[in-house]
Amino acid sequence: MCGIVGLHLKNPGLQPRLGELLSQMLEAMTTRGPDSAGIAFYADRDPAPAAPGQERELRYSLRSDEAIDWDLLAERIAAETGQGLRVELLGSDSAVFVSLPAEAPPAEAPPAEVSFLAAVRRVAPQVTVPGFGRSMVVVKDVGAPAAICARYGIGGWGGYQGIGHTRMATESAVTTAHSHPFAPAADLALVHNGSFSNYATIRGRLARQGIRCDTDNDSEVAARLVASRMAEGADLEEGLRTVLKEMDGFFTLLVTTRTQFAVVRDSFACKPAVIAETPDYVAMASEYHALAGLPGITGARVFEPMPEEVHVWSR
């Protein structure tokens, strides 16, 4: 049993309160999973469009269970990749590395994120990269949601969209790496309540295609499957329909991209999900009481998504 929450803001006036509201929602789900928790948080971060011929900033969320000199690590990765990096500390164990504007690499060169992730594995294999993208920052940790949100000051963060997960481990170990969200591609994040029965088969097939998983968590396999379909040109809805078609189990998924917010349940809708929509926001949670403190909730359209319905909202 796990708890998932998400908030997609339509009203820009609520953006300064995103962290406050999402933290309250996630804390309300503590009884569904006190092992670990995480949040994927989206904000409009680029101060200006990239100049012609330049790449946009990318933000890499990093985490380590060992003591790290983040400034020194940034210098080593910059030397390996040729990317200038700015360090934004989240805590002693977490940081965000922001790639500085640079000339776009030649067409035959690997994407900047591929070079960065490979450099992290070479230079600091004890460091994980929970997520990256233009707009997304991911924070994951072991422990109760309230403690994690307080540790990283999530309540003071502003943005336009976020999802969160509090976990009761059933299929894999209680570690930061195994906690949700899983974010295998730029600005793509997935949280999951439930379990997949054939995830090892799908993981093996992905591995034969050159797509590696970092953990043995079944939810990561679903995230990698969605990312692989989108890399082939599918949109988010098509990616989620691939999960419905190819993965067996009981599940509710909440998946976000830089511009979209999507919910889907399995063909039996065994795992709970409640959605509330107002002119100001779309909110989703495993249980209604996580939505009860949202502004204007008494006037919201509240419903449970039906089996195999894919609901998608876009900015």
VEXSE-193092 format. One line per 10 residues: number of its first residue (from 1); their letters; for each residue y negated, x, z of C-alpha. Coordinates in nm, 3 decimals. Layout:
NUM> A> Y X Z; ...
//
This chain:
1> MCGIVGLHLK> 0.000 0.000 0.000; -0.343 0.133 -0.100; -0.693 -0.008 -0.127; -0.920 0.020 -0.429; -1.285 -0.073 -0.471; -1.544 -0.051 -0.745; -1.904 -0.143 -0.811; -2.073 -0.158 -1.152; -2.447 -0.221 -1.121; -2.635 -0.425 -1.381
11> NPGLQPRLGE> -2.961 -0.426 -1.183; -3.126 -0.078 -1.176; -3.307 -0.181 -0.859; -2.978 -0.154 -0.669; -2.901 0.199 -0.786; -3.048 0.373 -0.477; -2.804 0.169 -0.264; -2.486 0.243 -0.460; -2.351 0.498 -0.213; -2.431 0.276 0.084
21> LLSQMLEAMT> -2.260 -0.029 -0.067; -1.958 0.158 -0.202; -1.903 0.334 0.131; -1.900 0.001 0.313; -1.652 -0.141 0.063; -1.421 0.159 0.091; -1.430 0.161 0.471; -1.326 -0.206 0.469; -1.003 -0.099 0.295; -0.904 0.157 0.561
31> TRGPDSAGIA> -0.613 -0.050 0.693; -0.454 -0.045 0.347; -0.431 0.335 0.347; -0.567 0.583 0.604; -0.402 0.896 0.458; -0.672 1.011 0.220; -0.962 0.877 0.017; -1.182 0.956 -0.279; -1.475 0.833 -0.486; -1.584 0.880 -0.846
41> FYADRDPAPA> -1.959 0.837 -0.860; -2.171 0.790 -1.174; -2.544 0.852 -1.208; -2.789 0.922 -1.491; -2.819 1.295 -1.431; -2.953 1.464 -1.746; -3.328 1.508 -1.702; -3.379 1.501 -2.078; -3.172 1.481 -2.396; -3.028 1.811 -2.512
51> APGQERELRY> -3.235 1.995 -2.769; -3.098 2.009 -3.125; -2.812 2.257 -3.137; -2.763 2.254 -2.760; -2.478 2.114 -2.553; -2.550 1.860 -2.281; -2.504 1.951 -1.918; -2.156 1.905 -1.777; -2.093 1.865 -1.405; -1.768 2.001 -1.263
61> SLRSDEAIDW> -1.654 1.878 -0.921; -1.467 2.155 -0.738; -1.262 2.151 -0.416; -1.083 2.419 -0.213; -0.882 2.410 0.111; -0.960 2.780 0.154; -1.297 2.937 0.234; -1.490 2.997 -0.088; -1.815 3.172 -0.172; -1.924 2.914 -0.429
71> DLLAERIAAE> -2.215 3.121 -0.564; -1.988 3.420 -0.623; -1.728 3.198 -0.790; -1.995 3.054 -1.021; -2.097 3.407 -1.120; -1.736 3.502 -1.199; -1.674 3.188 -1.404; -2.003 3.235 -1.589; -1.898 3.590 -1.676; -1.560 3.465 -1.801
81> TGQGLRVELL> -1.697 3.178 -2.011; -2.050 3.279 -2.105; -2.173 2.948 -1.958; -2.469 2.955 -1.722; -2.394 2.759 -1.406; -2.599 2.604 -1.126; -2.430 2.539 -0.791; -2.485 2.217 -0.596; -2.307 2.230 -0.260; -2.138 1.917 -0.131
91> GSDSAVFVSL> -1.987 2.089 0.173; -1.814 2.411 0.270; -1.502 2.296 0.083; -1.664 2.125 -0.216; -1.931 2.193 -0.476; -2.053 2.079 -0.814; -2.105 2.341 -1.084; -2.356 2.229 -1.346; -2.342 2.397 -1.685; -2.690 2.500 -1.799
101> PAEAPPAEAP> -2.813 2.407 -2.148; -2.676 2.648 -2.407; -2.634 2.676 -2.779; -2.338 2.474 -2.904; -2.036 2.701 -2.965; -1.899 2.755 -3.315; -1.681 2.474 -3.446; -1.365 2.684 -3.407; -1.435 2.762 -3.040; -1.263 2.554 -2.769
111> PAEVSFLAAV> -1.476 2.288 -2.597; -1.682 2.412 -2.304; -1.473 2.218 -2.051; -1.149 2.376 -2.179; -1.293 2.725 -2.131; -1.426 2.635 -1.787; -1.100 2.484 -1.657; -0.898 2.780 -1.788; -1.138 3.022 -1.618; -1.101 2.841 -1.286
121> RRVAPQVTVP> -0.722 2.869 -1.307; -0.749 3.244 -1.380; -1.023 3.337 -1.135; -0.956 3.099 -0.844; -0.616 2.925 -0.865; -0.667 2.787 -0.512; -0.960 2.577 -0.639; -0.901 2.235 -0.792; -1.131 2.046 -1.029; -1.101 1.676 -0.934
131> GFGRSMVVVK> -1.325 1.568 -1.220; -1.599 1.656 -1.465; -1.843 1.495 -1.705; -2.203 1.430 -1.792; -2.249 1.158 -1.530; -1.953 1.169 -1.289; -1.898 1.349 -0.960; -1.563 1.317 -0.779; -1.510 1.368 -0.406; -1.157 1.359 -0.257
141> DVGAPAAICA> -1.028 1.453 0.086; -0.756 1.385 0.341; -0.847 1.146 0.622; -1.007 0.809 0.684; -1.271 0.676 0.441; -1.548 0.652 0.702; -1.507 1.017 0.801; -1.496 1.134 0.440; -1.802 0.931 0.337; -1.994 1.066 0.640
151> RYGIGGWGGY> -1.883 1.426 0.573; -2.024 1.425 0.222; -2.321 1.194 0.284; -2.195 0.941 0.029; -2.405 0.664 0.185; -2.721 0.832 0.059; -2.609 0.879 -0.300; -2.768 0.677 -0.579; -2.616 0.584 -0.913; -2.512 0.302 -1.141
161> QGIGHTRMAT> -2.136 0.284 -1.092; -1.861 0.401 -0.862; -1.497 0.351 -0.775; -1.305 0.442 -0.462; -0.952 0.457 -0.326; -0.796 0.482 0.016; -0.432 0.583 0.010; -0.105 0.515 0.184; 0.127 0.767 0.020; 0.456 0.634 -0.113
171> ESAVTTAHSH> 0.546 0.847 -0.416; 0.406 1.192 -0.330; 0.258 1.416 -0.062; -0.052 1.353 0.145; -0.285 1.619 0.005; -0.630 1.622 -0.148; -0.480 1.696 -0.490; -0.252 1.391 -0.472; -0.530 1.155 -0.364; -0.724 0.934 -0.603
181> PFAPAADLAL> -0.927 0.907 -0.824; -0.753 1.092 -1.104; -1.001 1.209 -1.363; -0.825 1.392 -1.650; -1.105 1.373 -1.909; -1.482 1.384 -1.913; -1.631 1.090 -1.719; -1.294 0.911 -1.705; -1.156 0.811 -1.363; -0.863 0.594 -1.251
191> VHNGSFSNYA> -0.762 0.446 -0.916; -0.433 0.265 -0.865; -0.269 0.035 -0.615; 0.105 0.002 -0.666; 0.382 0.217 -0.808; 0.532 0.305 -1.147; 0.908 0.332 -1.184; 0.928 0.525 -1.513; 0.645 0.771 -1.462; 0.879 1.075 -1.481
201> TIRGRLARQG> 0.987 0.970 -1.831; 0.627 0.927 -1.947; 0.524 1.255 -1.783; 0.803 1.436 -1.971; 0.691 1.286 -2.301; 0.329 1.386 -2.234; 0.444 1.739 -2.147; 0.618 1.767 -2.484; 0.283 1.677 -2.640; 0.116 1.962 -2.447
211> IRCDTDNDSE> -0.042 1.739 -2.180; 0.026 1.878 -1.834; 0.002 1.699 -1.499; -0.131 1.888 -1.197; 0.065 1.683 -0.941; 0.381 1.472 -0.916; 0.176 1.160 -0.841; 0.273 0.860 -1.055; -0.090 0.752 -1.081; -0.188 1.077 -1.250
221> VAARLVASRM> 0.061 1.002 -1.527; -0.113 0.671 -1.597; -0.450 0.846 -1.605; -0.320 1.111 -1.844; -0.170 0.843 -2.068; -0.502 0.658 -2.092; -0.688 0.983 -2.158; -0.443 1.083 -2.431; -0.484 0.751 -2.611; -0.862 0.774 -2.591
231> AEGADLEEGL> -0.850 1.130 -2.724; -0.670 0.984 -3.026; -0.960 0.745 -3.084; -0.853 0.439 -2.885; -1.111 0.260 -2.671; -1.063 0.200 -2.299; -0.909 -0.144 -2.345; -0.653 -0.006 -2.591; -0.573 0.274 -2.348; -0.501 0.024 -2.072
241> RTVLKEMDGF> -0.288 -0.188 -2.303; -0.082 0.124 -2.369; -0.014 0.147 -1.995; 0.092 -0.219 -1.994; 0.327 -0.155 -2.286; 0.480 0.176 -2.185; 0.475 0.200 -1.804; 0.697 -0.010 -1.577; 0.601 -0.110 -1.226; 0.373 -0.318 -1.011
251> FTLLVTTRTQ> 0.010 -0.215 -1.031; -0.357 -0.290 -1.028; -0.572 -0.032 -1.207; -0.947 0.016 -1.192; -1.066 0.260 -1.459; -1.414 0.379 -1.548; -1.584 0.579 -1.819; -1.948 0.685 -1.841; -2.037 0.342 -1.980; -1.748 0.111 -1.886
261> FAVVRDSFAC> -1.573 -0.048 -1.587; -1.228 -0.201 -1.640; -0.960 -0.380 -1.436; -0.600 -0.465 -1.529; -0.294 -0.593 -1.341; 0.073 -0.575 -1.438; 0.267 -0.862 -1.595; 0.355 -1.012 -1.254; 0.017 -0.947 -1.086; 0.199 -0.844 -0.770
271> KPAVIAETPD> -0.077 -0.617 -0.640; -0.396 -0.786 -0.517; -0.730 -0.775 -0.695; -1.049 -0.975 -0.649; -1.355 -0.955 -0.875; -1.705 -1.081 -0.797; -1.973 -1.099 -1.065; -2.344 -1.176 -1.030; -2.645 -1.106 -1.254; -2.688 -0.784 -1.049
281> YVAMASEYHA> -2.338 -0.635 -1.044; -1.963 -0.654 -1.098; -1.759 -0.566 -0.791; -1.383 -0.532 -0.749; -1.165 -0.479 -0.442; -0.807 -0.519 -0.328; -0.922 -0.775 -0.071; -1.221 -1.008 -0.059; -1.348 -0.889 0.278; -1.450 -0.560 0.113
291> LAGLPGITGA> -1.692 -0.762 -0.103; -1.827 -0.984 0.174; -2.121 -0.759 0.262; -2.259 -0.724 -0.090; -2.604 -0.870 -0.161; -2.588 -1.213 -0.324; -2.212 -1.243 -0.277; -2.235 -1.609 -0.178; -2.363 -1.690 -0.527; -2.111 -1.472 -0.711
301> RVFEPMPEEV> -1.843 -1.590 -0.950; -1.530 -1.478 -0.765; -1.189 -1.471 -0.933; -0.852 -1.294 -0.942; -0.766 -1.139 -1.280; -0.457 -1.289 -1.438; -0.145 -1.088 -1.532; -0.200 -0.840 -1.817; -0.564 -0.945 -1.863; -0.785 -0.646 -1.936
311> HVWSR> -1.139 -0.704 -1.810; -1.402 -0.459 -1.935; -1.776 -0.447 -1.859; -2.015 -0.210 -2.033; -2.364 -0.079 -1.966
//
